[in-house]
């Protein structure tokens, strides 16, 4: 036998927003933050960022510099 609960719309929207945020947080914890990146080729990474067209040249230069300074990408 289904049970029905009636809520004001504002309360429903508040609870829905909380549920959506909880789902985002839950998905974040599924990610393995300590997994190695799929490639150690910093040039390939820069090219992939460039392909998207989302990043300006200053950001790409900064990313390139950061990857060069990273001990992970230096140890090839």
N, CA and C atoms as a LAMMPS dump frame, in Angstrom:
ITEM: TIMESTEP
0
ITEM: NUMBER OF ATOMS
228
ITEM: BOX BOUNDS ff ff ff
-5.0000000000000000e+02 5.0000000000000000e+02
-5.0000000000000000e+02 5.0000000000000000e+02
-5.0000000000000000e+02 5.0000000000000000e+02
ITEM: ATOMS id mol type element x y z
1 1 1 N 0.849 -1.172 0
2 1 2 C 0 0 0
3 1 3 C 0.902 1.245 0
4 2 1 N 0.869 2.06 -1.063
5 2 2 C 1.709 3.266 -1.109
6 2 3 C 1.229 4.309 -0.109
7 3 1 N 2.205 4.968 0.469
8 3 2 C 1.888 6.047 1.391
9 3 3 C 2.244 7.368 0.726
10 4 1 N 1.421 8.361 0.926
11 4 2 C 1.633 9.656 0.311
12 4 3 C 1.893 10.68 1.405
13 5 1 N 2.939 11.473 1.176
14 5 2 C 3.264 12.566 2.088
15 5 3 C 3.156 13.857 1.298
16 6 1 N 2.507 14.834 1.862
17 6 2 C 2.346 16.118 1.196
18 6 3 C 3.263 17.144 1.846
19 7 1 N 4.033 17.846 0.981
20 7 2 C 4.962 18.869 1.447
21 7 3 C 4.694 20.17 0.703
22 8 1 N 4.971 21.265 1.348
23 8 2 C 4.935 22.522 0.595
24 8 3 C 6.021 22.487 -0.489
25 9 1 N 5.777 23.155 -1.607
26 9 2 C 6.714 23.13 -2.718
27 9 3 C 8.088 23.651 -2.305
28 10 1 N 8.137 24.666 -1.484
29 10 2 C 9.433 25.216 -1.065
30 10 3 C 10.238 24.179 -0.277
31 11 1 N 9.559 23.417 0.559
32 11 2 C 10.247 22.374 1.328
33 11 3 C 10.726 21.26 0.4
34 12 1 N 9.899 20.881 -0.568
35 12 2 C 10.292 19.861 -1.541
36 12 3 C 11.545 20.319 -2.298
37 13 1 N 11.552 21.579 -2.764
38 13 2 C 12.691 22.097 -3.511
39 13 3 C 13.954 22.134 -2.646
40 14 1 N 13.803 22.492 -1.386
41 14 2 C 14.943 22.505 -0.469
42 14 3 C 15.506 21.099 -0.307
43 15 1 N 14.637 20.122 -0.088
44 15 2 C 15.078 18.736 0.081
45 15 3 C 15.692 18.185 -1.21
46 16 1 N 15.14 18.56 -2.344
47 16 2 C 15.662 18.122 -3.64
48 16 3 C 17.073 18.673 -3.848
49 17 1 N 17.282 19.969 -3.483
50 17 2 C 18.593 20.599 -3.616
51 17 3 C 19.617 19.892 -2.722
52 18 1 N 19.221 19.567 -1.511
53 18 2 C 20.107 18.844 -0.589
54 18 3 C 20.464 17.472 -1.162
55 19 1 N 19.475 16.775 -1.692
56 19 2 C 19.717 15.454 -2.28
57 19 3 C 20.67 15.555 -3.473
58 20 1 N 20.499 16.565 -4.304
59 20 2 C 21.373 16.751 -5.46
60 20 3 C 22.804 17.038 -5.02
61 21 1 N 22.968 17.893 -4.015
62 21 2 C 24.304 18.195 -3.503
63 21 3 C 24.952 16.963 -2.88
64 22 1 N 24.168 16.184 -2.174
65 22 2 C 24.679 14.955 -1.587
66 22 3 C 25.184 14.022 -2.683
67 23 1 N 24.458 13.942 -3.784
68 23 2 C 24.854 13.082 -4.899
69 23 3 C 26.186 13.545 -5.497
70 24 1 N 26.38 14.851 -5.611
71 24 2 C 27.643 15.388 -6.122
72 24 3 C 28.787 14.997 -5.189
73 25 1 N 28.601 15.161 -3.908
74 25 2 C 29.636 14.811 -2.932
75 25 3 C 29.917 13.316 -2.967
76 26 1 N 28.878 12.514 -3.07
77 26 2 C 29.056 11.061 -3.126
78 26 3 C 29.899 10.668 -4.331
79 27 1 N 29.642 11.284 -5.471
80 27 2 C 30.408 10.971 -6.678
81 27 3 C 31.859 11.405 -6.541
82 28 1 N 32.102 12.512 -5.842
83 28 2 C 33.478 12.952 -5.623
84 28 3 C 34.278 11.924 -4.838
85 29 1 N 33.637 11.265 -3.886
86 29 2 C 34.34 10.279 -3.072
87 29 3 C 34.568 8.97 -3.808
88 30 1 N 33.895 8.773 -4.94
89 30 2 C 34.13 7.574 -5.743
90 30 3 C 35.416 7.682 -6.547
91 31 1 N 35.884 8.9 -6.774
92 31 2 C 37.076 9.138 -7.586
93 31 3 C 38.316 8.78 -6.779
94 32 1 N 39.232 8.096 -7.411
95 32 2 C 40.508 7.772 -6.761
96 32 3 C 41.471 8.922 -7.009
97 33 1 N 41.569 9.844 -6.046
98 33 2 C 42.395 11.028 -6.198
99 33 3 C 43.884 10.693 -6.295
100 34 1 N 44.269 9.539 -5.815
101 34 2 C 45.676 9.187 -5.78
102 34 3 C 46.087 8.29 -6.943
103 35 1 N 45.184 8.046 -7.87
104 35 2 C 45.53 7.255 -9.041
105 35 3 C 46.469 8.063 -9.937
106 36 1 N 47.377 7.36 -10.585
107 36 2 C 48.299 8.041 -11.481
108 36 3 C 47.566 8.535 -12.717
109 37 1 N 47.96 9.681 -13.242
110 37 2 C 47.376 10.137 -14.505
111 37 3 C 47.656 9.105 -15.603
112 38 1 N 46.81 9.038 -16.617
113 38 2 C 46.984 8.012 -17.647
114 38 3 C 48.24 8.202 -18.504
115 39 1 N 48.863 9.374 -18.458
116 39 2 C 50.079 9.61 -19.227
117 39 3 C 51.058 10.464 -18.43
118 40 1 N 52.339 10.27 -18.734
119 40 2 C 53.367 11.111 -18.125
120 40 3 C 53.93 12.081 -19.154
121 41 1 N 53.323 12.118 -20.337
122 41 2 C 53.784 12.977 -21.415
123 41 3 C 53.142 14.355 -21.275
124 42 1 N 53.896 15.296 -20.7
125 42 2 C 53.328 16.622 -20.436
126 42 3 C 52.959 17.352 -21.732
127 43 1 N 53.695 17.117 -22.81
128 43 2 C 53.367 17.754 -24.09
129 43 3 C 52.004 17.272 -24.606
130 44 1 N 51.734 16.012 -24.42
131 44 2 C 50.439 15.465 -24.844
132 44 3 C 49.305 16.086 -24.026
133 45 1 N 49.541 16.271 -22.737
134 45 2 C 48.54 16.868 -21.859
135 45 3 C 48.235 18.303 -22.304
136 46 1 N 49.289 19.077 -22.595
137 46 2 C 49.11 20.46 -23.048
138 46 3 C 48.315 20.483 -24.35
139 47 1 N 48.639 19.611 -25.288
140 47 2 C 47.919 19.553 -26.57
141 47 3 C 46.442 19.244 -26.366
142 48 1 N 46.13 18.348 -25.433
143 48 2 C 44.732 18.007 -25.169
144 48 3 C 43.977 19.206 -24.591
145 49 1 N 44.629 19.953 -23.711
146 49 2 C 44.006 21.166 -23.171
147 49 3 C 43.785 22.187 -24.286
148 50 1 N 44.767 22.35 -25.173
149 50 2 C 44.645 23.301 -26.282
150 50 3 C 43.479 22.934 -27.197
151 51 1 N 43.326 21.646 -27.47
152 51 2 C 42.265 21.18 -28.369
153 51 3 C 40.872 21.603 -27.923
154 52 1 N 40.665 21.711 -26.618
155 52 2 C 39.33 22.047 -26.125
156 52 3 C 38.933 23.47 -26.475
157 53 1 N 39.922 24.363 -26.629
158 53 2 C 39.632 25.762 -26.908
159 53 3 C 39.087 26.524 -25.703
160 54 1 N 39.145 25.921 -24.54
161 54 2 C 38.586 26.533 -23.33
162 54 3 C 39.602 27.356 -22.54
163 55 1 N 40.881 27.179 -22.841
164 55 2 C 41.914 27.766 -21.993
165 55 3 C 42.734 28.781 -22.775
166 56 1 N 43.017 29.92 -22.144
167 56 2 C 43.817 30.942 -22.821
168 56 3 C 45.302 30.582 -22.752
169 57 1 N 46.092 31.308 -23.54
170 57 2 C 47.518 31.022 -23.65
171 57 3 C 48.246 31.165 -22.317
172 58 1 N 47.847 32.146 -21.52
173 58 2 C 48.491 32.337 -20.21
174 58 3 C 48.287 31.115 -19.316
175 59 1 N 47.081 30.573 -19.331
176 59 2 C 46.814 29.379 -18.522
177 59 3 C 47.638 28.202 -19.022
178 60 1 N 47.683 28.024 -20.344
179 60 2 C 48.425 26.898 -20.907
180 60 3 C 49.913 27.001 -20.588
181 61 1 N 50.469 28.215 -20.634
182 61 2 C 51.887 28.412 -20.271
183 61 3 C 52.108 28.077 -18.795
184 62 1 N 51.175 28.504 -17.954
185 62 2 C 51.279 28.216 -16.525
186 62 3 C 51.189 26.709 -16.263
187 63 1 N 50.287 26.042 -16.966
188 63 2 C 50.151 24.593 -16.835
189 63 3 C 51.435 23.899 -17.275
190 64 1 N 51.973 24.345 -18.396
191 64 2 C 53.214 23.76 -18.9
192 64 3 C 54.347 23.93 -17.885
193 65 1 N 54.457 25.123 -17.317
194 65 2 C 55.482 25.388 -16.308
195 65 3 C 55.287 24.484 -15.092
196 66 1 N 54.046 24.368 -14.632
197 66 2 C 53.756 23.525 -13.473
198 66 3 C 54.091 22.066 -13.723
199 67 1 N 53.783 21.58 -14.925
200 67 2 C 54.096 20.19 -15.25
201 67 3 C 55.607 19.97 -15.309
202 68 1 N 56.335 20.964 -15.831
203 68 2 C 57.802 20.847 -15.879
204 68 3 C 58.405 20.808 -14.478
205 69 1 N 57.795 21.526 -13.546
206 69 2 C 58.305 21.569 -12.167
207 69 3 C 57.864 20.36 -11.342
208 70 1 N 56.88 19.629 -11.823
209 70 2 C 56.343 18.488 -11.084
210 70 3 C 57.335 17.33 -11.081
211 71 1 N 57.597 16.792 -9.916
212 71 2 C 58.508 15.65 -9.818
213 71 3 C 57.914 14.417 -10.511
214 72 1 N 56.609 14.321 -10.563
215 72 2 C 55.966 13.168 -11.226
216 72 3 C 56.285 13.172 -12.712
217 73 1 N 56.212 14.334 -13.353
218 73 2 C 56.444 14.406 -14.79
219 73 3 C 57.922 14.47 -15.144
220 74 1 N 58.771 14.803 -14.207
221 74 2 C 60.219 14.806 -14.455
222 74 3 C 60.787 13.407 -14.427
223 75 1 N 60.163 12.513 -13.66
224 75 2 C 60.716 11.16 -13.495
225 75 3 C 60.188 10.21 -14.564
226 76 1 N 60.658 10.413 -15.784
227 76 2 C 60.23 9.543 -16.885
228 76 3 C 61.251 8.527 -17.203
